[in-house]
């Protein structure tokens, strides 16, 4: 069983430093934080419980399971449950979404493997 993060946190798999297929994001040295670390490429494994706004409504996530992201490694935290190691981070610390997961939205209908599931 995969643990469910609390709030706006996401469970991720770390894929590496290199962007896929020749893609690259060039950031100036320092990036305003005085930190010169390479961005990590990660994949969303599990979404948290979500944040609740002042009216008691759940705020939807901007990412979904299966999305590929670039993130700054200093915002990732590791933990163990049942002998398995997991990596977690807050959705607010995502730098860029570089790939969408299987359940993309196209005209309000679910899409799988690049093809719409909408019946015509």
C-alpha distance (Angstrom), angle and dihedral (degrees) to the residues before:
residue distance angle dihedral
X1 . . .
X2 3.80 . .
X3 3.83 113.9 .
X4 3.82 116.5 -115.5
X5 3.81 113.8 -128.5
X6 3.80 118.3 -132.1
X7 3.81 121.8 -115.5
X8 3.82 120.4 -21.1
X9 3.79 93.3 -13.6
X10 3.80 123.7 120.7
X11 3.79 131.5 -155.0
X12 3.81 111.1 -131.1
X13 3.80 143.0 -174.0
X14 3.80 112.6 -138.0
X15 3.82 108.9 -130.2
X16 3.82 100.2 177.5
X17 3.80 146.6 -92.7
X18 3.79 100.4 -71.8
X19 3.81 122.2 88.0
X20 3.82 113.9 -130.5
X21 3.79 127.4 -100.3
X22 3.78 99.9 3.7
X23 3.80 93.8 -53.1
X24 3.76 116.2 141.5
X25 3.76 140.6 175.3
X26 3.77 114.7 -152.9
X27 3.79 113.9 -156.1
X28 3.79 123.4 -174.5
X29 3.78 117.9 -108.7
X30 3.77 113.2 -85.7
X31 3.83 95.6 16.9
X32 3.80 88.5 -148.2
X33 3.82 93.2 -68.1
X34 3.81 99.0 74.0
X35 3.82 89.0 -118.4
X36 3.79 121.6 125.3
X37 3.80 103.0 -169.9
X38 3.76 127.8 140.8
X39 3.77 116.1 -110.0
X40 3.80 115.4 -108.9
X41 3.78 122.4 -130.9
X42 3.82 110.0 -134.5
X43 3.79 138.9 172.1
X44 3.83 124.0 -137.7
X45 3.81 110.5 -117.4
X46 3.82 102.5 169.4
X47 3.81 136.6 5.3
X48 3.77 123.5 -136.5
X49 3.78 128.6 -118.4
X50 3.81 90.1 -86.9
X51 3.76 133.6 -122.4
X52 3.80 122.0 -78.0
X53 3.82 118.2 -136.5
X54 3.82 125.5 -142.0
X55 3.82 90.7 -86.9
X56 3.81 93.6 55.1
X57 3.81 94.8 -105.0
X58 3.80 122.6 135.1
X59 3.81 113.5 -113.7
X60 3.83 109.6 -133.6
X61 3.79 121.0 -124.0
X62 3.81 119.2 -109.9
X63 3.81 89.6 -142.3
X64 3.78 132.3 52.5
X65 3.79 137.2 -154.7
X66 3.79 109.8 -71.8
X67 3.82 96.6 27.7
X68 3.82 116.4 136.5
X69 3.81 114.6 -136.8
X70 3.78 142.1 179.3
X71 3.80 112.7 -132.6
X72 3.79 138.6 171.5
X73 3.82 107.4 -105.7
X74 3.82 95.7 -138.0
X75 3.83 89.0 71.4
X76 3.81 94.3 57.1
X77 3.81 121.4 95.4
X78 3.80 127.4 -166.9
X79 3.80 126.1 -146.8
X80 3.81 138.7 166.8
X81 3.79 129.9 -127.7
X82 3.80 121.1 176.3
X83 3.80 91.7 -11.5
X84 3.82 93.6 -55.1
X85 3.80 121.5 113.7
X86 3.82 120.4 -134.2
X87 3.80 133.7 -175.6
X88 3.81 121.6 -141.8
X89 3.79 136.3 -178.7
X90 3.79 140.7 166.7
X91 3.81 116.9 -95.1
X92 3.82 88.8 -130.1
X93 3.83 90.3 69.7
X94 3.81 97.1 60.5
X95 3.81 111.6 120.8
X96 3.83 99.2 -165.9
X97 3.81 141.7 -15.3
X98 3.82 106.8 -127.4
X99 3.80 99.6 173.9
X100 3.78 136.6 19.3
X101 3.79 124.3 -133.0
X102 3.79 127.5 -119.3
X103 3.81 97.2 -80.2
X104 3.80 100.3 62.9
X105 3.77 118.9 160.1
X106 3.80 120.5 -118.6
X107 3.80 117.2 177.4
X108 3.80 89.2 -23.3
X109 3.83 94.1 -55.7
X110 3.79 127.3 107.7
X111 3.79 116.7 -103.6
X112 3.79 126.5 -155.2
X113 3.82 126.0 -168.4
X114 3.80 91.9 -11.3
X115 3.82 94.5 -55.1
X116 3.78 125.6 105.5
X117 3.80 117.0 -119.2
X118 3.80 90.1 -151.8
X119 3.81 113.4 121.6
X120 3.79 116.4 -131.0
